[in-house]
Amino acid sequence: MANIRWQRLILRGFGCYRDEFTIELDNKSVLALPNEAGKSTLVAGLAAVLFGLPNISDPTKFGQARYRNWHDAPEFSGELYFAVDKQNYHLVRKFATHEVTLRRHDGQQWVQVPQATGTDNPSASRPFRGYRELLQQLLGVSSLDLFLATFCPSQPLPEPEGLDAAVQGLLAGAGGSKATAVQQLLESEIKDITRYYGEPLGRARGGNKDRQLEELQDAIANCERQIESGRESADELQLTQARLAALTEERQAKQHLLTTRSATLQAWSEWRTQAERYQHGLEQQQQVEQALYRARQLEEQAEALESQLATYTLFTQGSVEWEQFLEQQLERERDLARLQREQTALQAELTQLKAHEEQTLNNYEQRKQKLAAAVDQAQERYAALVTEEATGSELEQDYHRRFGDLQLTPAELLAAIKQRMQGQVRGRRRQKPAASGAGLIWASRLVGMLLAAISYVFWGQTAGPLGLAVSLACCLLGWLLPLLGGKHSSLAPSPVNLALKRCQDLQATQTFLESLLAAQATRPTSAALAAAQAQLAKAQAELASCQGMIAAYSKRETGGRSNAENRLAAQQIQIEALTGQLSAAAARIAALGEAIPADWVALRQQYQAYRRLEQSLNEIRQAQAALWSAQQVAGLASLARRALDLQNTLAATRLAWQTLVDKNPGLPSLGGESAMHPQEQFERLKAETAELQQAIADLQREEEALLRRRAQLEGQEPVNIAVAQECLQELRHQEERHSLEVNALGLAYRQLEAARIDYSANHRERLAAQVSHYFGQITGQPERRVELDADFAVSLRGSADQVISPAQLSQGARDQLYLSLRLAIADLLSEDICLPLILDDPFVNCDGERLERIRQALAAVAKERQIWLLTHNPQFVDWGSC
């Protein structure tokens, strides 16, 4: 089961929160604020971010007019952070524009969910399907009313008489009406509309008497019959009159045409002779006219070509083979361009080589400097170690020369000198004459201190407290030995005393011994000297290797650069040679009196155009010669005279032919298609004449029959079709409305019946058991059971099996019963998704004992579901720790 937790709510310009207000919902479960401090506004803000805020102007309803801040807030929006199991989501909504953005955290960053990002207007006819479906998938609820009614209990709780309606509203959205009463109302409305109410209500049969819908259908059928009959009569009369007029006109036209066709048949033989003569002359004239037109075109083209050739003076001079000459210069230009491109690329390559060589040498130089610095550092360290070794050795030799025969360590001697100097100071203060006895005492004490120091240095530091105790015992023994030996005991000379006697200046000897001990402490070992020497040798070897690499690289790069420079020089020689050859060719053209060409490609194109013009002119001359030969003339003038003679002859023939056609209009016109096939036209004219005679007879018979039918139709009573159609349209609208109403009422009835049966069969007993569990836990009376009938009416059954109405309970018990219903309904509606509960001060009528039980019940629910309690009573603050 998916567990949902509200984490953080941010509101801007919402209700009493003008500026940005943020509340962490996951860190607390109880929010105690005084009245009018915005507790209910937070619940409304949470619901508005999830389901939107309708843009309605009624401030009494859930909408923008009610919750927009009055003080011109800079922004009107909200954000909600929530988690579904371990997946975190971030929802942002702008209330004014209804824009929503949903993001999901993938473990590293927030990722937008495209199918749930867009415009979600709760007042729109088409909701944002992607967002609503994802909201249903994540939260198990996509309805604002269901969310507020089920998961946000608030005060005031319903009265006893409204308790059943509230439960039904939560479970089935019935709006407070019982299912049975609503079904009866729907059934009554369907029976008033139609006698066939069995099918909409899901039954086998209906009634026997026609109702509104059947009466409308009969009236529609009668009206349709009247309209159809009137329309058929009117249409037939109109068609009959139109056909009579058309028949009369058609008969007269055919009669006139028949007269004309009869006269035309008599003049047909002469027309055929004139047509053949004219056709022969026309063919001759067309041939000559076409030849003349073609000859004039060729002459104009030849003159134009000669004029264009006259502009190409360069190619008509000298003895230059222009095709080969120009191709050679173009080849040189291509070679020159190629060499220049190669030269540019080679220069770029050379520049790149120099830059790369310089960069590489800089890198090598930097590495060389670092290695040289490392060599200097290693040399300095090695020299320092050698110096320390020499200093320590010199001090030790001096010590062994002075005190080596006494078998006394420098530390012991230093301690004795310090003791002697301290004893001299005490002796001067006490002014005791027994110097030898005091010296013996101090020698014993000094030996004890030395033993204590040596034992602590070599053993006491590792032995811990035991070593420290031994060191103190040695020191104490040195101090007590003189006392135990007595005043008159005689002491033999010790190495310490002998060494002290050799010290003429105790202060200088002390300084010498301290320097010796310091040198011994810092004197380097043989391993340290060997390591420093090895590090120096390694640094020197790396420096030498780097210098060798620099030399080898310089030699290699110098060779590569030299090769590139040699290639560049060779290309420059070739470029200069080609440039000289092109300049010589340009000078040759200049010698012919033309300007030096700036572009050899353009000059070659000019030559090619010149050659094309020459070829075209030759082709035209050949075509002219062939034309003169075909027409048997000497030239263009002779051909023009022949064309004029043929034109005059053809005009005379046409005039005689036209005169015949004018006298007989039925003959084919001049130049028509029929003139090309006179025999076919003659036969067709004879057939048309016979057809016209038969058609005129048929038209006369049809005209007589139509006159008789018109007389019959004009004797019938007419129908007003326009008024009848308006009446029919109104009847059909009423039928459609009644049919839609029957279908809608039947669908509502069936859906309500199916929902009632489904709830009664599947959920009523489970809901009653869960309500009984919560109510018994809150009231401490588990023997009381809550029962729900088929209409989900609530009642209780006591320990004596008596039925208890909610109206018989106190106000506090009714509130607790309603709270139990809310908790049970929440469990029932979200079996797969555990949505948080928000309680807005619902416990105002509960005593202390009941409050404690409610707290325990909510604590048990809070283990599976997040609960957020809003209250004005500070005594509920500690509920957040339960």
VENMOBEL-V848555 format. One record per backbone hydrogen bond with DSSP energy under -0.5 kcal/mol. CO is the residue of the C=O (numbers start at 1). NH is the residue of the N-H. E is the energy in kcal/mol with one decimal. If there is no record, write none. Layout:
CO/NH/E
CO/NH/E
This chain:
2/4/-0.5
2/834/-4.0
3/85/-3.5
4/866/-0.6
5/83/-2.3
7/25/-1.7
7/26/-1.8
8/81/-3.0
9/23/-2.4
10/79/-2.7
11/21/-2.8
12/77/-1.5
13/15/-0.6
13/69/-2.0
14/17/-2.2
16/18/-1.0
17/13/-0.7
17/14/-1.1
18/13/-0.6
21/11/-2.5
23/9/-2.5
23/25/-0.8
29/869/-3.1
30/32/-0.5
31/33/-0.7
31/871/-2.2
34/37/-1.2
38/42/-1.5
39/43/-1.5
40/44/-2.5
41/45/-2.8
42/46/-2.5
43/47/-2.3
44/48/-2.6
45/49/-2.4
46/50/-1.7
47/51/-3.1
48/52/-2.1
52/54/-0.5
54/56/-1.6
54/64/-2.4
56/65/-1.4
57/59/-0.7
58/61/-1.5
61/63/-1.0
63/66/-0.6
63/67/-1.5
64/68/-2.2
67/15/-4.2
76/95/-1.2
76/96/-0.8
77/12/-2.4
78/93/-2.6
79/10/-2.7
80/82/-0.5
80/91/-2.8
81/7/-3.0
81/8/-1.8
82/89/-3.2
83/5/-2.2
83/85/-0.6
84/87/-2.0
86/88/-0.5
87/84/-2.8
88/105/-2.1
89/82/-1.8
90/103/-2.4
91/80/-2.5
92/101/-2.4
93/78/-2.2
93/95/-0.7
94/98/-1.8
94/99/-0.7
98/120/-3.0
99/94/-2.4
100/118/-2.0
101/92/-2.4
102/113/-3.2
103/90/-2.3
104/106/-0.6
104/111/-3.2
109/106/-2.3
111/104/-3.5
112/114/-0.8
113/116/-1.2
114/117/-1.6
118/100/-3.2
118/120/-0.5
119/121/-0.6
120/122/-0.7
121/124/-1.5
125/127/-0.6
127/129/-1.4
128/132/-2.5
129/133/-2.8
130/134/-1.9
131/135/-2.4
132/136/-2.4
133/137/-2.2
134/138/-2.5
135/139/-2.9
135/140/-0.6
135/141/-0.6
136/140/-1.4
143/147/-2.1
144/148/-2.6
145/149/-2.7
146/150/-2.0
147/151/-2.0
148/152/-0.8
151/838/-2.8
153/840/-3.0
159/162/-1.1
160/163/-1.3
160/164/-0.5
162/166/-1.9
163/167/-2.1
164/168/-2.4
165/169/-2.4
166/170/-1.8
167/171/-2.1
168/172/-3.0
168/173/-0.8
168/174/-0.7
169/173/-0.8
174/177/-1.3
178/182/-2.1
179/183/-2.3
180/184/-2.3
181/185/-2.1
182/186/-2.4
183/187/-2.5
184/188/-2.3
185/189/-2.0
186/190/-2.0
187/191/-2.2
188/192/-1.6
189/193/-0.8
190/193/-0.9
190/194/-2.2
192/212/-0.8
193/213/-3.0
195/197/-1.2
195/207/-3.6
196/200/-0.5
197/201/-1.5
198/202/-0.5
198/203/-3.8
199/202/-1.2
211/215/-2.3
212/216/-2.1
213/217/-2.0
214/218/-2.0
215/219/-2.1
216/220/-2.3
217/221/-2.1
218/222/-2.1
219/223/-2.2
220/224/-2.4
221/225/-1.9
222/226/-1.9
223/227/-2.4
224/228/-2.5
225/229/-2.2
226/230/-2.5
227/231/-2.6
228/232/-2.2
229/233/-1.9
230/234/-2.4
231/235/-2.7
232/236/-2.2
233/237/-2.3
234/238/-2.3
235/239/-2.5
236/240/-2.3
237/241/-2.3
238/242/-2.2
239/243/-2.4
240/244/-2.2
241/245/-2.2
242/246/-2.2
243/247/-2.7
244/248/-2.3
245/249/-2.1
246/250/-2.7
247/251/-2.6
248/252/-2.1
249/253/-2.2
250/254/-2.2
251/255/-2.0
252/256/-2.1
253/257/-2.2
254/258/-2.1
255/259/-1.6
256/260/-1.8
257/261/-2.4
258/262/-1.6
259/263/-1.4
260/264/-1.8
261/265/-1.3
262/266/-0.6
263/266/-0.6
263/267/-0.8
264/267/-0.5
265/268/-0.7
267/271/-1.3
268/272/-1.5
269/273/-1.3
270/274/-2.0
271/275/-1.8
272/276/-1.7
273/277/-2.0
274/278/-2.1
275/279/-2.1
276/280/-1.8
277/281/-1.9
278/282/-2.4
279/283/-1.8
280/284/-1.7
281/285/-2.5
282/286/-2.4
283/287/-1.9
284/288/-2.1
285/289/-2.9
286/290/-2.4
287/291/-2.1
288/292/-2.7
289/293/-2.6
290/294/-2.6
291/295/-2.4
292/296/-2.4
293/297/-2.2
294/298/-2.4
295/299/-2.2
296/300/-2.5
297/301/-2.5
298/302/-2.5
299/303/-2.3
300/304/-2.3
301/305/-2.5
302/306/-2.4
303/307/-2.1
304/308/-2.0
305/309/-2.7
306/310/-1.4
308/311/-1.3
309/312/-1.1
311/313/-1.2
313/316/-1.0
314/317/-1.2
317/320/-0.5
320/322/-1.4
321/325/-2.7
322/326/-2.7
323/327/-1.8
324/328/-2.1
325/329/-1.8
326/330/-2.3
327/331/-2.1
328/332/-2.0
329/333/-2.5
330/334/-2.6
331/335/-2.5
332/336/-2.8
333/337/-2.7
334/338/-2.6
335/339/-2.8
336/340/-2.5
337/341/-2.5
338/342/-2.8
339/343/-3.0
340/344/-2.7
341/345/-2.8
342/346/-2.9
343/347/-2.8
344/348/-2.6
345/349/-2.6
346/350/-2.8
347/351/-2.8
348/352/-2.6
349/353/-2.7
350/354/-2.6
351/355/-2.7
352/356/-3.1
353/357/-3.1
354/358/-3.0
355/359/-2.8
356/360/-2.9
357/361/-2.9
358/362/-2.4
359/363/-2.6
360/364/-2.9
361/365/-3.0
362/366/-2.8
363/367/-2.5
364/368/-2.8
365/369/-2.7
366/370/-2.4
367/371/-2.6
368/372/-2.8
369/373/-2.6
370/374/-2.2
371/375/-2.3
372/376/-2.7
373/377/-2.5
374/378/-2.5
375/379/-2.7
376/380/-2.6
377/381/-2.3
378/382/-2.5
379/383/-2.7
380/384/-2.3
381/385/-2.3
382/386/-2.4
383/387/-2.4
384/388/-2.5
385/389/-2.3
386/390/-2.4
387/391/-2.6
388/392/-2.5
389/393/-2.3
390/394/-2.4
391/395/-2.2
392/396/-2.1
393/397/-2.3
394/398/-2.0
395/399/-2.1
396/400/-2.8
397/401/-2.0
398/402/-1.5
399/403/-3.7
400/404/-1.5
403/406/-1.4
403/408/-0.6
404/407/-0.7
409/413/-2.4
410/414/-2.5
411/415/-2.3
412/416/-2.3
413/417/-2.5
414/418/-2.4
415/419/-2.2
416/420/-2.9
417/421/-2.7
418/422/-2.0
419/423/-2.8
420/424/-2.5
421/425/-1.5
422/426/-2.1
423/427/-3.0
424/428/-2.0
425/429/-1.4
426/430/-2.8
427/431/-2.5
427/432/-0.6
433/435/-2.5
434/438/-1.8
435/439/-2.3
436/440/-1.9
437/441/-2.1
438/442/-2.6
439/443/-2.4
440/444/-2.2
441/445/-2.3
442/446/-2.7
443/447/-2.5
444/448/-2.1
445/449/-2.2
446/450/-2.6
447/451/-2.8
448/452/-2.4
449/453/-2.7
450/454/-3.3
451/455/-2.8
452/456/-1.9
453/457/-2.5
454/458/-2.6
455/459/-1.5
455/460/-2.6
456/461/-1.7
459/462/-0.5
459/463/-1.9
460/464/-1.2
463/466/-0.8
464/468/-1.9
465/469/-2.2
466/470/-2.1
467/471/-2.3
468/472/-2.1
469/473/-2.1
470/474/-2.2
471/475/-1.9
472/476/-2.4
473/477/-2.2
474/478/-1.8
475/479/-1.3
476/480/-1.7
477/481/-1.8
480/484/-1.9
481/485/-2.1
482/486/-0.8
486/489/-0.5
494/498/-2.4
495/499/-2.4
496/500/-2.5
497/501/-2.1
498/502/-1.2
499/503/-0.7
500/503/-0.5
502/504/-1.1
504/506/-0.6
505/509/-2.4
506/510/-2.6
507/511/-2.1
508/512/-2.4
509/513/-2.7
510/514/-2.4
511/515/-2.1
512/516/-2.3
513/517/-2.8
514/518/-2.3
515/519/-2.5
516/520/-2.5
517/521/-2.0
518/522/-1.7
519/523/-1.0
525/529/-2.2
526/530/-2.6
527/531/-2.7
528/532/-2.5
529/533/-2.5
530/534/-2.6
531/535/-2.6
532/536/-2.2
533/537/-2.5
534/538/-2.6
535/539/-2.4
536/540/-2.4
537/541/-2.4
538/542/-2.5
539/543/-2.3
540/544/-2.4
541/545/-2.5
542/546/-2.4
543/547/-2.3
544/548/-2.2
545/549/-2.3
546/550/-2.3
547/551/-2.2
548/552/-2.5
549/553/-2.6
550/554/-2.5
551/555/-2.2
552/556/-2.4
553/557/-3.1
554/558/-2.2
555/559/-1.7
556/560/-2.0
557/561/-2.6
558/562/-2.2
559/563/-2.1
560/564/-2.0
561/565/-2.4
562/566/-2.4
563/567/-2.3
564/568/-2.2
565/569/-2.2
566/570/-2.3
567/571/-2.3
568/572/-2.0
569/573/-1.7
570/574/-2.0
571/575/-2.6
572/576/-2.3
573/577/-2.1
574/578/-2.6
575/579/-2.5
576/580/-2.1
577/581/-2.2
578/582/-2.5
579/583/-2.1
580/584/-2.2
581/585/-2.1
582/586/-2.2
583/587/-2.1
584/588/-1.8
585/589/-1.8
586/590/-2.2
587/591/-1.8
588/592/-0.6
589/592/-1.0
589/594/-1.3
590/593/-1.7
599/603/-1.8
600/604/-2.3
601/605/-2.2
602/606/-2.2
603/607/-2.1
604/608/-2.5
605/609/-2.4
606/610/-2.4
607/611/-2.4
608/612/-2.2
609/613/-2.1
610/614/-2.1
611/615/-2.3
612/616/-2.4
613/617/-2.3
614/618/-2.1
615/619/-2.2
616/620/-2.0
617/621/-2.1
618/622/-2.0
619/623/-2.0
620/624/-2.2
621/625/-2.1
622/626/-1.9
623/627/-1.8
624/628/-2.4
625/629/-1.7
626/630/-1.9
627/631/-1.9
628/632/-0.8
628/633/-1.8
635/639/-1.6
636/640/-1.7
637/641/-1.8
638/642/-1.7
639/643/-1.8
640/644/-1.6
641/645/-1.7
642/646/-1.9
643/647/-1.5
644/648/-1.7
645/649/-1.9
646/650/-2.1
647/651/-1.7
648/652/-1.6
649/653/-1.8
650/654/-2.1
651/655/-1.8
652/656/-1.7
653/657/-1.9
654/658/-2.5
655/659/-1.8
656/660/-1.4
657/661/-1.9
658/662/-2.5
659/663/-1.5
660/664/-1.4
664/667/-2.0
669/672/-1.5
672/675/-0.6
673/676/-1.2
674/677/-1.0
677/681/-2.1
678/682/-2.4
679/683/-2.5
680/684/-2.4
681/685/-2.3
682/686/-1.9
683/687/-2.2
684/688/-2.7
685/689/-1.8
686/690/-1.8
687/691/-2.4
688/692/-2.6
689/693/-1.7
690/694/-1.8
691/695/-2.7
692/696/-2.1
693/697/-1.4
694/698/-2.1
695/699/-2.3
696/700/-1.6
697/701/-1.6
698/702/-2.2
699/703/-2.1
700/704/-1.5
701/705/-1.6
702/706/-2.0
703/707/-1.7
704/708/-1.3
705/709/-1.8
706/710/-2.2
707/711/-1.4
708/712/-1.2
709/713/-2.1
710/714/-2.1
712/715/-1.0
713/716/-1.5
719/721/-1.2
720/724/-1.7
721/725/-2.4
722/726/-1.9
723/727/-2.0
724/728/-2.3
725/729/-2.5
726/730/-2.0
727/731/-2.1
728/732/-2.2
729/733/-2.1
730/734/-2.0
731/735/-2.2
732/736/-2.7
733/737/-2.4
734/738/-2.3
735/739/-2.6
736/740/-2.7
737/741/-2.4
738/742/-2.4
739/743/-2.6
740/744/-2.8
741/745/-2.7
742/746/-2.6
743/747/-2.6
744/748/-2.6
745/749/-2.4
746/750/-2.7
747/751/-2.8
748/752/-2.5
749/753/-2.5
750/754/-2.7
751/755/-2.7
752/756/-2.8
753/757/-2.5
754/758/-2.5
755/759/-2.7
756/760/-2.5
757/761/-2.6
758/762/-2.5
758/763/-0.5
759/763/-1.6
759/764/-2.1
763/767/-3.0
764/768/-2.4
765/769/-2.4
766/770/-2.3
767/771/-2.5
768/772/-2.4
769/773/-2.0
770/774/-2.1
771/775/-3.0
772/776/-2.6
773/777/-1.9
774/778/-2.3
775/779/-2.7
776/780/-1.7
781/784/-1.7
785/797/-2.6
787/795/-1.9
789/792/-2.3
793/789/-1.4
795/787/-3.1
796/804/-3.8
797/785/-2.2
798/801/-1.6
802/798/-2.8
804/796/-2.8
805/808/-1.9
806/809/-1.4
810/814/-2.5
811/815/-2.4
812/816/-2.3
813/817/-2.5
814/818/-2.7
815/819/-2.4
816/820/-2.3
817/821/-2.3
818/822/-2.3
819/823/-2.5
820/824/-2.4
821/825/-2.9
822/826/-2.5
823/827/-1.9
824/828/-2.2
825/829/-3.0
826/830/-1.2
828/831/-0.6
832/2/-2.4
833/835/-1.1
834/4/-2.4
837/839/-0.5
837/868/-2.6
838/840/-0.6
839/841/-0.9
839/870/-3.5
840/155/-1.1
843/846/-1.1
847/851/-2.5
848/852/-2.1
849/853/-1.8
850/854/-2.9
851/855/-2.7
852/856/-2.3
853/857/-2.7
854/858/-3.0
855/859/-2.3
856/860/-2.0
857/861/-2.1
858/862/-2.8
859/863/-0.6
860/863/-0.7
861/864/-1.6
861/865/-2.0
866/837/-2.5
868/839/-2.6
868/870/-0.5
869/31/-2.9
870/841/-2.5
871/33/-2.5
872/874/-0.6
873/876/-1.6
874/877/-1.8
876/879/-1.4
877/880/-1.6
878/881/-1.3
879/882/-1.3
